């Protein structure tokens, strides 16, 4: 039985279905107009219902960040899965089990020795893995430079293993999360595209196949000027958006689909704070939006209807306590009596959502359904 919004146990993770559908439709149309495939990254959503909305009108191909996600979505009917975290041979058995269960599972790596060892593991498991080589397009997290000799060394190592198939190249422009505005994001998007196209061209010139040229990040998917040479994009957080994405310029305030429902549990007039039962575990301690906004803390405060209360923010977060402050003066205690409920817009949707087993899905600001998430590894 679906409860009324003000009767839900707190903290609760709220998902506005109308905004979610609008976000998914907008990205879908953009990729279709660009003429490239959409392979949404589901590490943010981790829910099958969201995956169905995000892939509607496309092939159904998805991206995941854990093998637990891969199993969860495979059991939900999604078979074309990219595991977009550097592969290691110790996970080969789990990957092979997914293949035997019906998954078309593609893996990534950025090291020739890993390719050799993974090929041997695949032989022992009597299977064959498609592989994308990860390219560093400027983020500095993982991958090899598009112009490096290491790129060709990895391709050679993959090609030498009969149990591995070189399927292409991929990158993630994670540094786009630190841009300021569409023009700066567009520059990063072009660098992302150029790095991938260069890597793909070098592989082809060396005689290696490179059918997949896969880029990804919500900001670059939203603001890229050109997708020429790419075959697919893998944005993820766009389905929900958050204060960080709003600060970057990837979305507007009307595009924020996720919030945390909390209960007021105290008024501390000595410290001029309103206490809520959503603390560090319910909101996360991600402060990424601090790059763009003042007085954002661990999230901005909304009333029960979802309307932002100007100047109110979660100033500090203990494990199970959040302390709301006003940008100026005292917070409005009378507007939020003890026992009342309010909502918090998160800085980073992915990290906040990770604390919850499910979404309380809203439509017209009323609870509609409960959608389960897959957590863990």
FENDA-V356645 format. One record per residue. OMEGA is omega in radians with two decimals (* if undefined). Layout:
OMEGA ; OMEGA
This chain:
-3.14 ; -3.13 ; 3.02 ; -3.06 ; -3.09 ; 3.12 ; -3.13 ; 3.03 ; -3.09 ; -0.04 ; 3.10 ; -3.13 ; -3.07 ; 3.12 ; 3.13 ; -3.03 ; -3.13 ; 3.12 ; 3.08 ; -3.12 ; 3.12 ; 3.11 ; 3.14 ; -3.13 ; -3.12 ; -3.14 ; 3.12 ; -3.13 ; 3.14 ; 3.14 ; 3.10 ; 3.11 ; 3.11 ; 3.11 ; 3.09 ; -3.08 ; 3.03 ; 3.07 ; -3.01 ; 3.08 ; -3.01 ; 3.10 ; 3.08 ; -3.00 ; 3.14 ; -3.13 ; -3.08 ; -3.12 ; 3.08 ; 3.13 ; -3.14 ; 3.10 ; -3.08 ; -3.10 ; -3.10 ; -3.13 ; 3.13 ; -3.01 ; -3.03 ; 3.11 ; -3.10 ; 3.04 ; 3.10 ; -3.14 ; 3.06 ; 3.07 ; 3.03 ; 3.05 ; -3.13 ; 3.12 ; -3.11 ; -3.11 ; 3.06 ; 3.11 ; 3.08 ; 3.06 ; 3.12 ; -3.02 ; -3.11 ; -2.94 ; 2.98 ; 3.04 ; -2.92 ; 3.02 ; -3.07 ; -3.07 ; 3.03 ; -3.08 ; -3.11 ; 3.12 ; -3.08 ; -3.12 ; 3.14 ; 3.12 ; 3.13 ; 3.10 ; 3.08 ; 3.09 ; -3.13 ; 3.12 ; 3.05 ; -3.11 ; 2.86 ; -2.96 ; 3.09 ; -3.08 ; 3.09 ; 3.04 ; -3.13 ; -3.06 ; -3.09 ; 3.13 ; 3.09 ; 3.11 ; 3.14 ; -3.10 ; 3.11 ; 3.09 ; 3.11 ; 3.12 ; 3.11 ; 3.11 ; 3.12 ; -3.12 ; 3.14 ; 3.11 ; -3.14 ; -3.08 ; 2.93 ; -3.05 ; 2.91 ; 3.05 ; -3.13 ; -3.13 ; 3.03 ; -3.12 ; 3.08 ; -3.10 ; 3.11 ; -3.11 ; -3.12 ; 3.10 ; -3.14 ; 3.12 ; -3.10 ; -3.10 ; -3.04 ; 3.02 ; -3.12 ; 3.10 ; -3.13 ; 3.09 ; 3.12 ; 3.12 ; 3.12 ; 3.14 ; 3.10 ; -3.08 ; -3.12 ; -3.13 ; -3.13 ; -3.12 ; 3.09 ; 3.13 ; 3.08 ; -3.06 ; 3.13 ; -3.09 ; 3.11 ; 3.04 ; 3.04 ; -3.14 ; -3.10 ; 3.13 ; 3.06 ; 3.14 ; 3.14 ; 3.11 ; 3.07 ; 3.05 ; -3.07 ; -3.10 ; 3.13 ; 3.09 ; 3.14 ; 3.09 ; 3.11 ; 3.13 ; 3.13 ; 3.08 ; 3.08 ; 3.14 ; -3.08 ; 3.12 ; -3.14 ; -3.13 ; 3.09 ; -3.14 ; 3.13 ; 3.13 ; -3.14 ; 3.11 ; -3.12 ; 3.12 ; 3.10 ; 3.08 ; 3.14 ; 3.09 ; 3.07 ; -3.10 ; -3.08 ; 3.07 ; -2.86 ; 3.10 ; 3.13 ; 2.97 ; -3.14 ; -3.11 ; -3.10 ; 3.07 ; -3.11 ; -2.94 ; 3.10 ; 3.10 ; -3.12 ; 3.02 ; -3.06 ; 3.13 ; 3.10 ; 3.07 ; -3.12 ; 3.04 ; -3.05 ; 3.07 ; -3.11 ; -3.00 ; 3.14 ; -3.11 ; -3.14 ; -2.97 ; -3.11 ; -3.10 ; 3.11 ; 3.11 ; 3.09 ; 3.13 ; 3.11 ; -3.06 ; 3.13 ; -3.11 ; 3.09 ; 3.10 ; -3.13 ; -3.08 ; -3.10 ; -3.02 ; -2.98 ; 3.03 ; 3.11 ; 3.08 ; -3.12 ; 3.10 ; 3.05 ; -3.08 ; 3.11 ; 3.01 ; 3.08 ; -3.07 ; 3.10 ; -3.14 ; -3.14 ; -3.13 ; 2.93 ; -3.13 ; 3.06 ; -3.10 ; 3.05 ; -3.12 ; -3.05 ; -3.12 ; -3.11 ; -3.07 ; -2.97 ; 3.08 ; 3.06 ; -3.13 ; -3.07 ; -3.10 ; 3.09 ; 3.11 ; -2.96 ; -3.02 ; 2.90 ; 3.05 ; 3.06 ; 3.07 ; 3.13 ; 3.08 ; 3.11 ; -3.03 ; 3.02 ; 3.00 ; -3.05 ; 3.14 ; -3.12 ; 3.13 ; -3.13 ; 3.05 ; -3.04 ; 3.06 ; 3.14 ; -3.14 ; 3.09 ; -3.00 ; 3.12 ; -3.08 ; 2.97 ; -3.01 ; -3.11 ; 3.12 ; 2.94 ; -3.12 ; -3.10 ; 3.11 ; 3.03 ; 3.12 ; 3.10 ; 3.06 ; -3.12 ; 3.02 ; -3.09 ; -3.09 ; -3.07 ; 3.14 ; -3.10 ; 3.13 ; 3.11 ; -3.09 ; 3.11 ; -3.10 ; 3.09 ; -3.10 ; 3.13 ; 3.03 ; -3.04 ; 3.02 ; -3.05 ; -3.03 ; -3.07 ; -3.06 ; 3.11 ; -3.09 ; -3.08 ; -3.11 ; -2.94 ; 3.11 ; -3.05 ; 3.02 ; 2.88 ; -3.01 ; -3.12 ; 2.94 ; -3.01 ; 3.13 ; 3.08 ; 3.12 ; -3.09 ; -3.03 ; 3.04 ; 3.14 ; -3.09 ; 3.06 ; 2.96 ; 3.12 ; 3.11 ; -2.99 ; *
